[in-house]
Amino acid sequence: VPAAVPAGEILLTQTPAAAAVERGASVSVRCQSSSSVGGALAWYLQKGTESPELLIHSATARHTGVSSHFSGSGSGTDFTLTISGFEAKDEGVYYCQQHTLHDFVSLWYTFGGGTRLELNLGRVEPALTVLPPSRSELAQGKATLMCLANKGFPSDWRVSWKVSGAGVSAVDHRPSPALPLKDGLYSWSVGLTLTAQQWREGAVAVSCEARQGSQSPVSHTLSALQCSQD
């Protein structure tokens, strides 16, 4: 993700911050500059952890090999990126970037805050799978469980653990960010660590829960009694 804008440099503001777009629809992202940059503005698309891909330079010119359903317009302080016929392959975070000459000596490069665009597939509940600890790990006195949430939509599902049992000491790992899949859906994962004794004695019941907004959550519960330890 591009770095924050240092004090004194040109600030770029993007709208909207995020949007879910219908398949085949057209969508526009606006970029406004705190002062004029002429036509020195570019648009980039970043997918997951990949490096940003240049789409548009000089405000309106498509980069070599970029599809014609991307187009740029604007000048001065107000610019727009338009995507026609939006598809799953167009999902990602879009950034505008300005590159102006400062004091006729050096170029300033600053980015907007980004706009996340995703294909609108409605609300799709992810399938939850809870993986129990391995026997080798239990032999070391630790029990790590992993919850996998697969093929959900949109990307704002939150996956977490609920643990019940007396005297429980558990570590709820930070969940992974939503991982985009090729079909436009998302997957998530989150780990949980208990002591081997807690797990073997069945002193706790663990439940992995996926929640999206105020809707009823999806959950999957597992205990040692459900797992074969032979």
Residue frames as a rotation matrix with the C-alpha (Angstrom) as fourth column:
VAL 1
0.584 0.812 0.000 0.00
0.812 -0.584 0.000 0.00
0.000 0.000 -1.000 0.00
PRO 2
0.051 -0.592 0.805 1.45
0.462 -0.700 -0.544 3.41
0.885 0.400 0.238 -0.90
ALA 3
-0.575 -0.392 -0.718 2.89
0.813 -0.174 -0.556 5.45
0.093 -0.904 0.418 1.96
ALA 4
0.445 0.727 -0.523 1.09
0.797 -0.588 -0.138 8.35
-0.408 -0.355 -0.841 3.64
VAL 5
0.473 -0.204 0.857 1.50
0.569 -0.672 -0.474 11.81
0.672 0.712 -0.202 2.14
PRO 6
-0.388 -0.679 -0.624 4.25
0.922 -0.284 -0.265 13.86
0.002 -0.677 0.736 3.90
ALA 7
0.360 0.511 -0.781 3.35
0.584 -0.776 -0.238 17.33
-0.727 -0.371 -0.578 5.15
GLY 8
-0.105 -0.374 -0.921 3.50
-0.323 -0.864 0.388 20.03
-0.941 0.338 -0.030 2.51
GLU 9
-0.957 -0.253 0.141 2.99
0.034 0.387 0.922 17.78
-0.287 0.887 -0.362 -0.48
ILE 10
-0.528 0.793 -0.304 -0.04
-0.779 -0.309 0.546 17.60
0.339 0.525 0.781 -2.75
LEU 11
-0.665 0.401 0.630 -2.93
-0.277 0.651 -0.706 15.65
-0.693 -0.645 -0.322 -1.22
LEU 12
-0.726 0.460 -0.511 -5.05
-0.453 0.240 0.859 13.37
0.518 0.855 0.034 -3.38
THR 13
-0.544 0.645 0.536 -8.57
-0.532 0.229 -0.815 12.45
-0.649 -0.729 0.219 -2.19
GLN 14
-0.912 0.197 -0.359 -10.36
-0.191 0.569 0.799 9.47
0.362 0.798 -0.482 -3.75
THR 15
-0.361 0.858 0.365 -14.08
-0.594 0.091 -0.800 8.70
-0.719 -0.506 0.477 -3.72
PRO 16
0.783 0.486 0.388 -15.65
-0.500 0.121 0.858 6.32
0.370 -0.866 0.338 -3.06
ALA 17
-0.093 -0.815 0.572 -13.45
-0.963 0.220 0.157 4.45
-0.254 -0.536 -0.805 -0.59
ALA 18
-0.896 -0.118 0.428 -15.09
-0.050 0.985 0.167 1.16
-0.441 0.128 -0.888 -1.59
ALA 19
-0.070 0.911 -0.407 -17.91
-0.944 -0.193 -0.269 -0.11
-0.324 0.366 0.873 -3.79
ALA 20
-0.479 0.079 0.874 -19.55
0.180 0.984 0.010 -3.39
-0.859 0.162 -0.485 -4.82
VAL 21
-0.453 0.179 -0.873 -20.22
-0.784 -0.547 0.294 -3.28
-0.425 0.818 0.388 -8.56
GLU 22
0.535 0.710 0.458 -22.76
-0.294 0.665 -0.687 -5.29
-0.792 0.233 0.564 -10.54
ARG 23
-0.315 -0.637 0.703 -21.31
0.450 0.552 0.702 -7.57
-0.836 0.537 0.113 -13.22
GLY 24
-0.208 0.148 0.967 -21.16
0.976 -0.033 0.215 -5.75
0.064 0.988 -0.137 -16.56
ALA 25
0.809 0.549 -0.207 -21.87
0.573 -0.815 0.078 -2.33
-0.126 -0.182 -0.975 -15.05
SER 26
0.092 -0.750 0.655 -19.79
0.430 -0.563 -0.706 0.81
0.898 0.346 0.271 -15.44
VAL 27
0.722 0.059 -0.690 -18.16
0.683 -0.220 0.696 2.38
-0.111 -0.974 -0.199 -12.39
SER 28
0.403 -0.571 0.715 -16.19
0.173 -0.720 -0.672 5.57
0.899 0.395 -0.192 -11.88
VAL 29
0.339 -0.419 -0.843 -13.55
0.931 0.019 0.365 6.49
-0.137 -0.908 0.396 -9.30
ARG 30
0.810 0.015 0.586 -12.89
0.182 -0.957 -0.227 10.18
0.558 0.291 -0.778 -8.66
CYS 31
0.072 -0.849 -0.523 -9.56
0.996 0.037 0.077 11.68
-0.046 -0.527 0.849 -7.61
GLN 32
0.859 0.236 0.454 -9.33
0.262 -0.965 0.005 15.31
0.440 0.114 -0.891 -6.43
SER 33
-0.086 -0.988 -0.129 -6.04
0.863 -0.008 -0.506 17.11
0.499 -0.155 0.853 -5.91
SER 34
0.350 0.177 -0.920 -5.39
0.796 -0.574 0.192 19.81
-0.495 -0.799 -0.341 -3.29
SER 35
0.141 -0.257 -0.956 -3.67
-0.386 -0.903 0.186 21.88
-0.912 0.343 -0.227 -6.00
SER 36
0.824 0.304 -0.479 -3.36
-0.535 0.135 -0.834 21.66
-0.189 0.943 0.274 -9.76
VAL 37
0.006 -0.815 0.579 -1.17
-0.051 0.578 0.814 18.90
-0.999 -0.034 -0.038 -11.21
GLY 38
-0.381 -0.086 -0.920 -2.03
-0.871 -0.300 0.389 19.67
-0.309 0.950 0.040 -14.83
GLY 39
0.585 0.546 -0.600 -2.24
-0.725 0.684 -0.084 16.32
0.364 0.484 0.796 -16.56
ALA 40
-0.424 -0.878 -0.222 0.42
-0.609 0.457 -0.648 14.60
0.671 -0.140 -0.728 -14.44
LEU 41
-0.061 0.475 0.878 -1.85
-0.909 0.336 -0.246 11.95
-0.412 -0.813 0.412 -12.98
ALA 42
-0.636 -0.189 -0.748 -1.77
-0.520 0.821 0.234 8.16
0.570 0.538 -0.621 -13.23
TRP 43
0.420 0.779 0.466 -4.08
-0.907 0.342 0.246 5.33
0.033 -0.526 0.850 -12.15
TYR 44
-0.695 -0.663 -0.278 -2.93
-0.612 0.749 -0.256 1.99
0.378 -0.008 -0.926 -10.72
LEU 45
0.592 0.799 -0.108 -4.66
-0.630 0.543 0.555 -1.27
0.502 -0.260 0.825 -9.83
GLN 46
-0.608 -0.745 0.275 -3.35
-0.756 0.438 -0.486 -3.43
0.242 -0.503 -0.830 -6.96
LYS 47
0.473 0.717 -0.513 -4.61
-0.504 0.697 0.510 -7.00
0.723 0.017 0.691 -6.61
GLY 48
0.876 -0.093 -0.473 -3.95
0.400 0.690 0.603 -8.64
0.271 -0.717 0.642 -3.24
THR 49
0.592 -0.740 -0.319 -0.26
0.167 -0.275 0.947 -8.42
-0.788 -0.614 -0.039 -2.35
GLU 50
0.254 -0.490 0.834 0.88
0.965 0.184 -0.187 -7.98
-0.062 0.852 0.520 -5.95
SER 51
-0.702 -0.541 -0.463 2.71
0.469 -0.840 0.272 -4.84
-0.536 -0.026 0.844 -7.06
PRO 52
0.202 0.814 -0.545 0.43
-0.017 -0.553 -0.833 -2.09
-0.979 0.178 -0.098 -8.39
GLU 53
-0.300 -0.193 0.934 -0.18
0.875 0.335 0.350 -2.26
-0.381 0.922 0.069 -12.15
LEU 54
-0.712 -0.013 -0.703 -0.14
-0.134 -0.979 0.153 0.95
-0.690 0.203 0.695 -14.18
LEU 55
-0.008 0.808 0.589 -3.41
0.800 0.359 -0.481 1.46
-0.600 0.467 -0.649 -16.07
ILE 56
0.751 0.353 0.558 -3.50
0.603 -0.710 -0.363 5.13
0.268 0.609 -0.746 -17.08
HIS 57
-0.264 -0.800 -0.539 -0.77
0.840 -0.465 0.279 7.78
-0.474 -0.379 0.795 -17.33
SER 58
-0.985 -0.164 0.054 -0.92
0.171 -0.887 0.429 11.47
-0.022 0.432 0.902 -18.23
ALA 59
-0.614 0.789 -0.007 -4.54
-0.517 -0.409 -0.752 11.50
-0.596 -0.458 0.659 -16.99
THR 60
0.388 0.881 -0.269 -6.05
-0.733 0.118 -0.670 9.96
-0.558 0.457 0.692 -20.13
ALA 61
0.062 -0.454 -0.889 -3.49
-0.908 0.344 -0.239 7.69
0.414 0.822 -0.391 -21.85
ARG 62
0.934 0.267 0.236 -3.84
-0.337 0.876 0.345 3.91
-0.114 -0.402 0.908 -21.40
HIS 63
-0.034 -0.966 0.258 -0.62
-0.748 0.196 0.634 2.08
-0.662 -0.171 -0.729 -20.63
THR 64
-0.394 -0.223 -0.892 0.57
-0.854 0.447 0.265 -0.48
0.340 0.866 -0.366 -23.20
GLY 65
-0.802 0.072 -0.593 -1.54
0.047 0.997 0.058 -3.64
0.595 0.019 -0.803 -23.11
VAL 66
-0.846 0.530 -0.050 -4.27
-0.016 -0.119 -0.993 -2.23
-0.532 -0.840 0.109 -20.85
SER 67
-0.446 0.766 0.462 -7.84
0.880 0.468 0.074 -3.12
-0.160 0.440 -0.884 -21.84
SER 68
-0.782 0.182 0.596 -9.94
0.194 -0.838 0.510 -0.47
0.592 0.515 0.620 -23.55
HIS 69
0.284 0.944 -0.168 -12.64
0.544 -0.014 0.839 -0.79
0.789 -0.330 -0.518 -20.87
PHE 70
0.122 -0.320 -0.939 -10.39
0.866 -0.428 0.259 1.38
-0.485 -0.845 0.225 -18.67
SER 71
0.118 -0.110 0.987 -10.49
0.695 -0.701 -0.161 5.10
0.710 0.704 -0.007 -19.47
GLY 72
-0.261 -0.289 -0.921 -9.24
0.883 -0.457 -0.107 8.25
-0.390 -0.841 0.375 -17.75
SER 73
0.232 0.350 0.907 -10.42
0.658 -0.744 0.119 11.83
0.717 0.569 -0.403 -17.90
GLY 74
0.879 0.206 -0.429 -9.85
0.461 -0.592 0.661 15.19
-0.118 -0.779 -0.615 -16.20
SER 75
-0.021 -0.905 0.425 -7.12
0.638 -0.340 -0.691 17.77
0.770 0.257 0.584 -15.67
GLY 76
-0.078 -0.083 0.993 -5.95
-0.417 -0.902 -0.108 20.26
0.905 -0.423 0.036 -13.08
THR 77
-0.691 -0.151 0.707 -7.47
-0.721 0.073 -0.689 19.15
0.053 -0.986 -0.159 -9.78
ASP 78
0.102 0.848 0.519 -10.29
-0.687 0.438 -0.580 16.77
-0.719 -0.297 0.628 -10.78
PHE 79
-0.622 -0.415 -0.663 -9.79
-0.763 0.509 0.397 13.37
0.173 0.754 -0.634 -12.41
THR 80
0.368 0.796 0.481 -11.90
-0.788 0.541 -0.292 10.27
-0.493 -0.272 0.827 -13.08
LEU 81
-0.879 -0.465 -0.109 -11.14
-0.462 0.771 0.438 6.64
-0.120 0.435 -0.892 -13.85
THR 82
0.205 0.978 -0.023 -14.01
-0.924 0.186 -0.336 4.81
-0.324 0.090 0.942 -15.54
ILE 83
-0.880 -0.369 0.298 -14.29
-0.282 0.913 0.296 1.02
-0.381 0.176 -0.908 -15.89
SER 84
-0.029 0.880 -0.475 -16.86
-0.999 -0.033 0.001 -0.23
-0.015 0.475 0.880 -18.38
GLY 85
0.526 0.320 -0.788 -18.22
-0.452 0.890 0.059 -3.78
0.721 0.325 0.612 -18.19
PHE 86
-0.103 -0.604 0.790 -16.87
-0.989 -0.019 -0.144 -4.57
0.102 -0.797 -0.596 -14.71
GLU 87
0.563 0.190 -0.805 -15.88
-0.230 0.971 0.068 -8.22
0.794 0.147 0.590 -14.13
ALA 88
0.974 -0.170 -0.148 -14.28
0.207 0.412 0.888 -10.31
-0.090 -0.895 0.436 -11.37
LYS 89
0.244 -0.952 0.186 -10.84
0.953 0.200 -0.226 -9.80
0.178 0.233 0.956 -12.94
ASP 90
-0.002 -0.194 0.981 -11.21
0.217 -0.958 -0.189 -6.03
0.976 0.213 0.044 -12.32
GLU 91
0.910 0.366 -0.193 -11.50
0.241 -0.090 0.966 -6.44
0.337 -0.926 -0.170 -8.55
GLY 92
-0.069 -0.949 -0.308 -8.82
0.927 0.053 -0.372 -4.82
0.369 -0.311 0.876 -6.41
VAL 93
0.401 0.103 -0.910 -7.74
0.599 -0.781 0.176 -1.48
-0.693 -0.616 -0.375 -5.00
TYR 94
0.378 -0.181 0.908 -7.41
0.813 -0.405 -0.418 1.44
0.443 0.896 -0.006 -7.41
TYR 95
0.172 -0.430 -0.886 -5.00
0.668 -0.610 0.426 4.30
-0.724 -0.665 0.182 -6.66
CYS 96
0.884 -0.071 0.462 -4.48
0.305 -0.661 -0.686 7.64
0.354 0.747 -0.562 -8.32
GLN 97
0.228 -0.887 -0.402 -0.94
0.814 -0.053 0.579 9.06
-0.535 -0.459 0.710 -8.29
GLN 98
0.999 0.018 0.038 0.37
0.036 -0.848 -0.528 12.50
0.023 0.529 -0.848 -9.13
HIS 99
0.215 -0.976 0.023 3.92
0.891 0.206 0.404 13.25
-0.400 -0.066 0.914 -10.22
THR 100
0.933 0.169 0.318 4.70
0.281 -0.892 -0.352 16.95
0.224 0.418 -0.880 -10.44
LEU 101
-0.021 -0.984 0.175 7.98
0.679 -0.143 -0.720 18.81
0.734 0.104 0.672 -10.68
HIS 102
0.812 0.257 -0.524 8.87
0.581 -0.440 0.685 20.58
-0.054 -0.861 -0.506 -7.41
ASP 103
0.616 -0.556 -0.559 10.98
-0.181 -0.789 0.587 23.76
-0.767 -0.260 -0.586 -7.60
PHE 104
0.794 -0.237 -0.560 12.14
-0.581 -0.026 -0.813 22.60
0.178 0.971 -0.158 -11.06
VAL 105
-0.251 -0.940 0.229 14.48
-0.966 0.227 -0.126 20.15
0.066 -0.253 -0.965 -9.30
SER 106
-0.977 -0.132 0.165 12.72
-0.166 0.963 -0.213 16.99
-0.131 -0.236 -0.963 -8.16
LEU 107
-0.409 0.868 -0.282 9.53
-0.254 0.188 0.949 15.09
0.876 0.459 0.144 -8.81
TRP 108
-0.601 0.376 0.705 6.88
-0.738 0.076 -0.670 14.69
-0.306 -0.923 0.232 -6.13
TYR 109
-0.581 0.473 -0.662 5.04
-0.129 0.750 0.649 11.39
0.804 0.462 -0.374 -6.15
THR 110
-0.782 0.391 0.486 1.95
-0.518 0.025 -0.855 11.07
-0.346 -0.920 0.183 -3.98
PHE 111
-0.832 0.503 -0.231 -0.91
0.278 0.741 0.612 8.57
0.479 0.445 -0.756 -3.98
GLY 112
-0.104 0.893 0.438 -4.60
-0.749 -0.360 0.556 8.79
0.654 -0.270 0.707 -3.16
GLY 113
-0.312 0.010 0.950 -6.04
-0.898 0.324 -0.298 6.71
-0.311 -0.946 -0.092 -0.33
GLY 114
-0.993 -0.109 -0.039 -7.30
-0.115 0.909 0.401 3.95
-0.008 0.403 -0.915 -2.63
THR 115
-0.061 0.997 -0.042 -10.70
-0.982 -0.068 -0.177 2.69
-0.179 0.031 0.983 -3.75
ARG 116
-0.846 -0.188 0.500 -11.57
-0.184 0.981 0.058 -0.98
-0.501 -0.043 -0.864 -3.29
LEU 117
-0.068 0.812 -0.579 -13.87
-0.997 -0.070 0.020 -2.31
-0.024 0.579 0.815 -5.99
GLU 118
-0.865 -0.150 0.479 -15.38
-0.189 0.982 -0.032 -5.78
-0.466 -0.118 -0.877 -5.87
LEU 119
-0.731 0.616 -0.293 -17.99
-0.182 0.237 0.954 -7.67
0.658 0.751 -0.061 -7.85
ASN 120
-0.452 0.659 0.601 -21.40
-0.873 -0.190 -0.449 -7.57
-0.182 -0.728 0.661 -6.18
LEU 121
-0.725 0.159 -0.670 -22.49
-0.146 0.916 0.375 -11.19
0.673 0.369 -0.641 -5.71
GLY 122
0.455 0.874 0.170 -24.96
-0.344 -0.004 0.939 -10.50
0.822 -0.485 0.299 -2.92
ARG 123
0.104 -0.379 0.919 -24.48
-0.990 0.050 0.133 -12.04
-0.096 -0.924 -0.370 0.54
VAL 124
0.444 -0.070 -0.893 -22.78
-0.301 0.927 -0.222 -15.43
0.844 0.368 0.391 0.29
GLU 125
0.784 -0.122 0.609 -22.16
-0.595 0.137 0.792 -17.31
-0.180 -0.983 0.035 3.55
PRO 126
-0.135 -0.900 -0.414 -18.69
-0.890 0.294 -0.349 -18.85
0.436 0.321 -0.841 3.74
ALA 127
0.748 0.240 -0.619 -18.27
-0.034 0.945 0.325 -22.56
0.663 -0.222 0.715 4.44
LEU 128
0.356 -0.593 0.723 -16.44
-0.925 -0.334 0.181 -23.08
0.134 -0.733 -0.667 7.76
THR 129
0.624 -0.279 -0.730 -13.91
0.163 0.960 -0.227 -25.83
0.764 0.022 0.645 8.40
VAL 130
0.641 -0.434 0.634 -12.15
-0.768 -0.350 0.537 -26.25
-0.011 -0.830 -0.557 11.77
LEU 131
0.338 -0.640 -0.691 -8.85
-0.127 0.696 -0.707 -28.14
0.933 0.326 0.154 11.69
PRO 132
0.998 0.059 -0.020 -7.91
0.008 0.189 0.982 -29.83
0.061 -0.980 0.188 15.02
PRO 133
0.389 -0.915 0.110 -4.39
-0.878 -0.332 0.345 -29.81
-0.279 -0.231 -0.932 16.49
SER 134
0.336 -0.376 -0.864 -1.85
-0.478 0.722 -0.500 -32.36
0.812 0.580 0.063 15.30
ARG 135
0.925 -0.008 -0.381 -0.63
0.282 0.686 0.670 -35.20
0.256 -0.727 0.637 17.52
SER 136
0.004 -1.000 -0.023 2.97
0.843 0.016 -0.538 -33.96
0.539 -0.017 0.842 17.24
GLU 137
-0.340 -0.072 0.938 1.98
-0.177 -0.974 -0.139 -30.54
0.923 -0.214 0.319 18.53
LEU 138
0.712 0.663 0.229 -0.07
-0.391 0.104 0.915 -32.05
0.583 -0.741 0.333 21.38
ALA 139
0.601 -0.574 -0.556 3.05
0.703 0.710 0.026 -33.98
0.380 -0.407 0.831 22.41
GLN 140
-0.499 -0.804 0.323 4.75
0.583 -0.587 -0.562 -30.61
0.641 -0.092 0.762 22.90
GLY 141
-0.553 0.321 -0.769 1.99
0.757 -0.191 -0.625 -29.41
-0.347 -0.928 -0.137 25.24
LYS 142
-0.686 0.300 -0.663 0.26
-0.360 -0.932 -0.049 -27.07
-0.633 0.205 0.747 22.82
ALA 143
-0.287 0.666 0.689 -2.95
0.792 0.569 -0.221 -27.29
-0.539 0.482 -0.691 20.79
THR 144
-0.705 0.021 -0.709 -3.41
-0.310 -0.909 0.281 -25.00
-0.638 0.417 0.647 17.80
LEU 145
-0.016 0.779 0.627 -6.67
0.713 0.449 -0.538 -25.04
-0.701 0.438 -0.563 15.87
MET 146
-0.929 -0.250 -0.274 -7.27
-0.020 -0.705 0.709 -23.36
-0.370 0.664 0.650 12.54
CYS 147
0.107 0.990 0.091 -10.58
0.377 0.045 -0.925 -22.11
-0.920 0.133 -0.369 11.20
LEU 148
-0.928 -0.339 0.152 -10.93
0.242 -0.239 0.940 -21.79
-0.283 0.910 0.304 7.43
ALA 149
0.121 0.955 -0.272 -13.81
0.124 -0.287 -0.950 -19.76
-0.985 0.081 -0.154 6.00
ASN 150
-0.807 -0.516 0.286 -14.13
0.254 0.134 0.958 -20.36
-0.533 0.846 0.023 2.27
LYS 151
-0.750 0.435 0.498 -16.12
0.528 -0.061 0.847 -18.82
0.399 0.898 -0.184 -0.59
GLY 152
0.017 0.736 -0.676 -17.90
0.864 -0.352 -0.361 -15.96
-0.504 -0.578 -0.642 1.14
PHE 153
-0.651 -0.168 0.740 -18.99
0.561 -0.763 0.321 -12.54
0.510 0.624 0.591 -0.08
PRO 154
0.809 -0.520 0.275 -18.57
-0.128 -0.612 -0.780 -9.61
0.574 0.596 -0.561 0.37
SER 155
-0.001 -0.959 -0.283 -15.06
0.284 0.271 -0.920 -9.11
0.959 -0.081 0.272 1.77
ASP 156
-0.324 -0.139 0.936 -16.18
-0.663 -0.673 -0.329 -7.59
0.675 -0.727 0.125 5.10
TRP 157
0.742 0.439 -0.507 -16.99
0.021 0.740 0.672 -10.92
0.671 -0.509 0.540 6.81
ARG 158
-0.013 -0.718 0.696 -15.22
-0.914 -0.274 -0.300 -11.12
0.406 -0.640 -0.652 10.20
VAL 159
0.470 0.083 -0.879 -13.97
0.023 0.994 0.106 -14.52
0.883 -0.070 0.465 11.36
SER 160
-0.224 -0.497 0.838 -13.28
-0.845 -0.329 -0.422 -15.08
0.486 -0.803 -0.346 15.07
TRP 161
-0.549 -0.045 -0.834 -13.24
0.240 0.948 -0.210 -17.71
0.800 -0.316 -0.510 17.84
LYS 162
0.272 0.547 0.792 -15.52
-0.816 -0.305 0.491 -18.22
0.510 -0.780 0.363 20.80
VAL 163
-0.506 -0.541 -0.672 -14.12
-0.029 0.789 -0.614 -20.36
0.862 -0.291 -0.415 23.62
SER 164
0.431 0.662 0.613 -16.11
-0.728 -0.146 0.670 -21.73
0.533 -0.735 0.419 26.57
GLY 165
0.415 -0.300 -0.859 -14.73
0.460 0.883 -0.087 -23.59
0.785 -0.360 0.505 29.60
ALA 166
0.995 -0.022 -0.095 -13.54
0.078 -0.405 0.911 -22.98
-0.058 -0.914 -0.402 33.12
GLY 167
0.463 -0.876 -0.138 -10.08
-0.035 -0.173 0.984 -21.51
-0.886 -0.451 -0.111 33.56
VAL 168
0.655 -0.182 0.734 -9.46
0.743 0.331 -0.581 -21.19
-0.137 0.926 0.352 29.84
SER 169
0.194 -0.653 -0.732 -6.31
-0.164 -0.757 0.632 -19.42
-0.967 -0.003 -0.254 28.70
ALA 170
0.337 0.040 0.941 -6.46
0.822 0.475 -0.315 -19.06
-0.460 0.879 0.127 24.94
VAL 171
-0.520 -0.533 -0.667 -4.76
0.019 -0.789 0.615 -16.94
-0.854 0.307 0.421 22.33
ASP 172
0.575 0.742 0.345 -7.03
0.485 0.031 -0.874 -15.65
-0.659 0.670 -0.342 19.59
HIS 173
-0.471 -0.854 0.222 -4.73
0.669 -0.182 0.720 -15.02
-0.574 0.488 0.657 16.63
ARG 174
-0.285 0.310 -0.907 -5.24
-0.465 -0.872 -0.152 -12.06
-0.838 0.379 0.393 14.34
PRO 175
0.471 0.516 0.715 -7.38
0.356 0.630 -0.690 -13.24
-0.807 0.580 0.113 11.41
SER 176
-0.627 -0.666 0.404 -5.97
0.617 -0.108 0.780 -13.08
-0.475 0.738 0.478 7.92
PRO 177
-0.480 0.476 -0.737 -7.29
-0.561 -0.812 -0.160 -10.41
-0.675 0.337 0.657 5.56
ALA 178
0.584 0.762 0.278 -9.86
-0.194 0.464 -0.864 -11.46
-0.788 0.451 0.419 2.99
LEU 179
-0.604 -0.784 0.144 -8.13
-0.115 0.265 0.957 -13.44
-0.789 0.561 -0.251 0.25
PRO 180
0.161 0.718 -0.677 -9.76
-0.850 -0.248 -0.465 -12.93
-0.501 0.651 0.570 -3.17
LEU 181
-0.217 -0.124 0.968 -10.54
0.228 0.958 0.174 -16.07
-0.949 0.259 -0.179 -5.17
LYS 182
-0.959 -0.272 0.084 -10.75
0.131 -0.161 0.978 -16.33
-0.253 0.949 0.190 -8.95
ASP 183
-0.435 0.869 0.236 -14.55
0.810 0.263 0.523 -16.61
0.393 0.419 -0.819 -8.90
GLY 184
-0.248 0.302 0.921 -14.95
-0.081 -0.953 0.290 -13.25
0.965 -0.003 0.261 -7.13
LEU 185
0.839 0.505 -0.204 -15.54
0.119 0.195 0.973 -14.80
0.531 -0.841 0.104 -3.70
TYR 186
0.100 -0.796 0.597 -13.22
-0.759 -0.450 -0.472 -14.58
0.644 -0.406 -0.649 -0.66
SER 187
0.496 -0.013 -0.868 -11.60
0.455 0.856 0.246 -16.83
0.740 -0.517 0.430 1.92
TRP 188
0.346 -0.347 0.871 -10.31
-0.757 -0.652 0.041 -16.16
0.554 -0.674 -0.489 5.46
SER 189
0.262 -0.239 -0.935 -8.40
0.447 0.889 -0.102 -18.04
0.856 -0.391 0.339 8.16
VAL 190
0.231 -0.213 0.949 -7.77
-0.774 -0.632 0.046 -17.57
0.590 -0.745 -0.311 11.88
GLY 191
-0.231 -0.435 -0.871 -5.88
0.167 0.864 -0.475 -19.68
0.959 -0.255 -0.127 14.42
LEU 192
0.620 0.410 0.670 -6.46
-0.626 -0.256 0.736 -20.42
0.473 -0.876 0.098 18.10
THR 193
-0.336 -0.816 -0.470 -3.97
-0.171 0.544 -0.822 -21.75
0.926 -0.196 -0.322 20.67
LEU 194
0.761 0.503 0.410 -4.89
-0.544 0.150 0.826 -23.75
0.354 -0.851 0.387 23.80
THR 195
-0.308 -0.793 0.526 -2.87
-0.913 0.402 0.071 -25.96
-0.268 -0.458 -0.848 26.13
ALA 196
-0.594 0.028 -0.804 -2.75
-0.411 0.849 0.333 -29.64
0.691 0.528 -0.493 25.23
GLN 197
-0.954 0.231 -0.193 -4.25
0.289 0.523 -0.802 -30.49
-0.084 -0.821 -0.565 28.63
GLN 198
-0.461 0.822 -0.336 -7.27
-0.491 -0.551 -0.675 -28.27
-0.739 -0.146 0.657 28.04
TRP 199
-0.188 0.365 -0.912 -7.85
-0.965 0.105 0.241 -29.91
0.184 0.925 0.333 24.69
ARG 200
-0.729 -0.183 -0.659 -7.31
-0.200 0.978 -0.050 -33.54
0.654 0.095 -0.750 25.76
GLU 201
-0.919 0.346 -0.187 -9.51
0.304 0.322 -0.897 -33.27
-0.250 -0.881 -0.401 28.82
GLY 202
-0.361 0.823 0.438 -12.32
0.730 -0.043 0.682 -31.74
0.580 0.566 -0.586 26.83
ALA 203
-0.387 0.147 -0.910 -12.35
0.794 -0.448 -0.411 -28.82
-0.468 -0.882 0.056 29.23
VAL 204
-0.499 0.174 -0.849 -13.25
-0.294 -0.956 -0.023 -26.40
-0.815 0.238 0.528 26.47
ALA 205
0.217 0.529 0.820 -15.57
0.827 0.348 -0.443 -26.17
-0.519 0.774 -0.362 23.52
VAL 206
-0.627 -0.497 -0.600 -14.41
0.079 -0.806 0.586 -23.93
-0.775 0.320 0.545 20.70
SER 207
0.392 0.795 0.463 -16.57
0.713 0.055 -0.699 -22.33
-0.581 0.604 -0.546 18.07
CYS 208
-0.817 -0.574 0.049 -15.44
0.444 -0.574 0.688 -20.55
-0.367 0.585 0.724 14.94
GLU 209
0.231 0.949 -0.213 -17.82
0.653 -0.313 -0.689 -17.80
-0.721 0.021 -0.693 13.92
ALA 210
-0.797 -0.359 0.485 -18.16
0.603 -0.511 0.612 -15.78
0.028 0.781 0.624 10.72
ARG 211
0.118 0.831 -0.543 -20.21
0.729 -0.444 -0.521 -12.59
-0.674 -0.335 -0.659 10.95
GLN 212
-0.717 -0.256 0.648 -21.14
0.656 -0.561 0.504 -9.98
0.234 0.787 0.571 8.38
GLY 213
-0.568 0.475 0.672 -22.73
-0.301 -0.880 0.367 -6.76
0.766 0.006 0.643 9.57
SER 214
-0.491 0.475 0.730 -25.80
-0.852 -0.085 -0.517 -7.28
-0.183 -0.876 0.446 11.76
GLN 215
0.242 0.575 -0.782 -26.82
-0.726 0.642 0.247 -10.52
0.644 0.507 0.573 10.06
SER 216
0.859 0.091 0.503 -26.96
-0.423 0.680 0.599 -13.84
-0.288 -0.727 0.623 11.95
PRO 217
-0.065 -0.990 -0.122 -23.49
-0.951 0.025 0.308 -15.42
-0.302 0.137 -0.943 12.13
VAL 218
0.680 0.058 -0.730 -22.36
-0.354 0.899 -0.259 -18.71
0.642 0.434 0.632 10.64
SER 219
0.152 -0.636 0.756 -20.60
-0.983 -0.016 0.184 -20.95
-0.105 -0.771 -0.628 13.19
HIS 220
0.449 -0.123 -0.885 -18.86
-0.189 0.955 -0.229 -24.31
0.873 0.271 0.406 13.56
THR 221
0.476 -0.210 0.854 -18.18
-0.879 -0.089 0.468 -25.89
-0.022 -0.974 -0.227 16.97
LEU 222
0.341 -0.466 -0.816 -15.54
-0.125 0.838 -0.531 -28.50
0.932 0.283 0.228 17.77
SER 223
0.566 -0.255 0.784 -14.35
-0.815 -0.029 0.579 -30.26
-0.125 -0.966 -0.225 20.91
ALA 224
-0.511 -0.859 -0.003 -11.73
-0.857 0.510 0.074 -32.93
-0.062 0.040 -0.997 21.59
LEU 225
-0.294 0.466 0.834 -14.49
-0.236 0.811 -0.536 -35.49
-0.926 -0.354 -0.128 22.08
GLN 226
0.758 0.620 -0.204 -15.36
-0.307 0.063 -0.950 -35.13
-0.576 0.782 0.238 18.41
CYS 227
0.421 -0.711 -0.564 -11.81
-0.848 -0.087 -0.523 -35.83
0.322 0.698 -0.640 17.28
SER 228
0.957 -0.189 -0.220 -10.01
0.225 0.962 0.152 -39.16
0.183 -0.195 0.964 17.24
GLN 229
0.574 -0.790 0.213 -6.69
-0.817 -0.536 0.213 -38.96
-0.054 -0.297 -0.953 19.04
ASP 230
0.671 -0.327 0.666 -5.49
0.053 0.917 0.396 -42.46
-0.740 -0.231 0.632 18.23
